[in-house]
Amino acid sequence: MLLYLMQHGLALPKEAAPEEPLSPMGRELVTKAGQMARRLDIGFDAIACSPKLRARQTAEIMAKETGFPVEDIASTPLLKAMNPAVQTVEFLNGLNGAQSVLVAGHMPNLAKLATLIITGDDRPKIEIQNAGLLCIECSGHKFRNGTLKFSINSRHFALMR
């Protein structure tokens, strides 16, 4: 199973827009991440996101860019920033049969999740930038059995032509 973790794109500040949607730059970077995923032939069996608007928008852009049905995106509060990573793993275990899963969420939850799956410890040791994409290979969503395959961030988008 390949688990792709993505922090939402850059958002507008709460003072400018209370729901904190993606900023124009945030939309652009997530779109580039989706285009890069498509060029790398990355597709998803499941996409899950936090119910926060910026995470939902990130998941929708990635779905459109990679050919995943937007209406099949699963939204759950278990992907919010402060949610315990163990609960997030339990949610992911419920995505039966998915072999390629994208999670669009927030820090520190994503960092804790990645660290927990790779090391068995949920103290964050991994950083995921806005619109960054991290890939972990694991057998199921268990602790301490994941292997970090790659990490892409906005600096890599400049390499696309």
C-alpha positions as CSV (number, residue, x, y, z in Angstrom):
1,M,0.0,0.0,0.0
2,L,1.2,3.5,-0.8
3,L,0.1,6.3,1.5
4,Y,0.5,9.8,0.2
5,L,0.3,12.6,2.8
6,M,-0.2,16.2,1.7
7,Q,-0.5,19.3,3.7
8,H,-3.1,21.6,2.3
9,G,-2.0,24.5,0.1
10,L,-1.3,28.0,1.4
11,A,-4.5,29.5,2.7
12,L,-5.8,33.0,3.1
13,P,-5.4,34.4,6.6
14,K,-8.5,34.1,8.9
15,E,-8.7,37.9,9.1
16,A,-9.2,38.1,5.3
17,A,-11.5,35.0,5.0
18,P,-12.8,33.3,8.2
19,E,-13.0,29.9,6.5
20,E,-9.4,30.1,5.4
21,P,-9.8,28.9,1.8
22,L,-6.8,28.3,-0.4
23,S,-5.0,31.5,-1.6
24,P,-4.4,31.9,-5.3
25,M,-0.8,30.8,-4.7
26,G,-2.1,27.8,-2.7
27,R,-4.3,26.8,-5.5
28,E,-1.4,27.1,-8.0
29,L,1.0,25.0,-6.0
30,V,-1.6,22.3,-5.3
31,T,-2.4,22.2,-9.0
32,K,1.3,21.8,-9.8
33,A,1.5,19.0,-7.3
34,G,-1.4,17.3,-9.0
35,Q,0.2,17.7,-12.4
36,M,3.5,16.3,-11.1
37,A,1.6,13.3,-9.6
38,R,-0.1,12.7,-12.9
39,R,3.2,12.9,-14.8
40,L,4.7,10.4,-12.3
41,D,1.7,8.1,-13.0
42,I,0.4,8.4,-9.4
43,G,-3.2,7.6,-9.0
44,F,-5.4,7.0,-6.0
45,D,-7.9,4.3,-4.9
46,A,-9.1,6.6,-2.1
47,I,-8.7,10.2,-1.1
48,A,-9.5,11.5,2.4
49,C,-9.4,15.0,3.8
50,S,-10.1,17.1,6.8
51,P,-13.4,18.9,6.7
52,K,-11.6,22.3,6.8
53,L,-12.2,24.1,3.6
54,R,-8.5,24.4,2.6
55,A,-8.0,20.7,3.0
56,R,-11.1,19.9,1.0
57,Q,-10.1,22.2,-1.8
58,T,-6.6,20.6,-1.8
59,A,-8.2,17.1,-2.1
60,E,-10.5,18.2,-4.8
61,I,-7.7,19.8,-6.9
62,M,-5.6,16.6,-6.5
63,A,-8.6,14.5,-7.5
64,K,-9.3,16.5,-10.6
65,E,-5.6,16.5,-11.7
66,T,-5.2,12.7,-11.2
67,G,-8.6,11.5,-12.5
68,F,-10.1,10.6,-9.1
69,P,-13.9,11.2,-8.8
70,V,-14.3,14.3,-6.6
71,E,-17.6,12.9,-5.2
72,D,-15.8,9.9,-3.7
73,I,-13.5,12.0,-1.5
74,A,-14.0,11.0,2.2
75,S,-14.0,13.9,4.7
76,T,-13.4,13.2,8.4
77,P,-12.6,15.3,11.5
78,L,-10.1,12.6,12.3
79,L,-7.7,14.4,9.9
80,K,-7.8,17.7,11.7
81,A,-4.5,19.2,12.9
82,M,-4.7,18.2,16.6
83,N,-6.3,14.8,16.2
84,P,-4.2,11.9,17.6
85,A,-2.3,10.1,14.9
86,V,-3.5,6.7,16.3
87,Q,-7.1,7.6,15.5
88,T,-6.1,8.7,12.0
89,V,-4.5,5.2,11.5
90,E,-7.7,3.6,12.7
91,F,-9.6,5.6,10.1
92,L,-7.2,4.7,7.4
93,N,-7.5,1.0,8.3
94,G,-11.2,1.3,7.5
95,L,-10.4,2.1,3.8
96,N,-10.6,-1.5,2.9
97,G,-8.8,-2.6,-0.2
98,A,-7.3,0.7,-1.1
99,Q,-3.7,0.3,-2.3
100,S,-3.0,4.0,-3.1
101,V,-4.4,6.6,-0.6
102,L,-4.1,10.3,-0.6
103,V,-4.6,12.1,2.7
104,A,-5.0,15.9,2.5
105,G,-4.7,17.4,6.0
106,H,-2.9,19.5,8.4
107,M,0.3,19.7,10.5
108,P,1.0,18.5,13.1
109,N,-1.4,15.5,12.5
110,L,0.3,14.6,9.2
111,A,3.8,14.7,10.7
112,K,2.7,12.6,13.7
113,L,1.0,10.2,11.3
114,A,4.1,9.8,9.1
115,T,6.4,9.4,12.1
116,L,4.1,6.8,13.8
117,I,3.8,4.7,10.6
118,I,7.5,4.8,10.0
119,T,8.9,4.6,13.5
120,G,6.1,3.6,15.9
121,D,6.5,6.9,17.7
122,D,4.1,9.8,17.2
123,R,6.6,12.6,18.1
124,P,7.0,14.4,14.8
125,K,10.3,14.1,13.1
126,I,9.0,14.6,9.6
127,E,8.1,17.9,7.9
128,I,5.6,18.3,5.1
129,Q,5.4,21.7,3.5
130,N,2.2,23.3,2.2
131,A,1.2,21.5,-1.0
132,G,4.1,19.1,-0.3
133,L,3.5,15.4,-1.0
134,L,5.1,12.6,1.0
135,C,4.8,8.9,0.0
136,I,5.1,6.1,2.5
137,E,5.0,2.4,1.5
138,C,3.5,0.2,4.2
139,S,1.7,-3.1,4.5
140,G,-1.6,-1.9,5.8
141,H,-1.7,1.0,8.1
142,K,0.4,-0.4,10.9
143,F,3.1,1.1,13.2
144,R,6.8,0.8,12.5
145,N,6.6,-0.9,9.2
146,G,6.5,2.1,6.8
147,T,9.2,3.1,4.4
148,L,9.6,6.7,3.2
149,K,9.6,6.4,-0.6
150,F,9.8,10.1,-1.5
151,S,8.9,13.7,-0.5
152,I,8.1,16.4,-3.0
153,N,7.7,20.1,-2.2
154,S,7.1,23.3,-4.1
155,R,10.8,23.7,-5.0
156,H,10.5,20.5,-7.2
157,F,7.6,22.0,-9.2
158,A,10.1,24.3,-11.0
159,L,11.6,21.2,-12.6
160,M,8.4,20.5,-14.5
161,R,8.3,21.5,-18.1
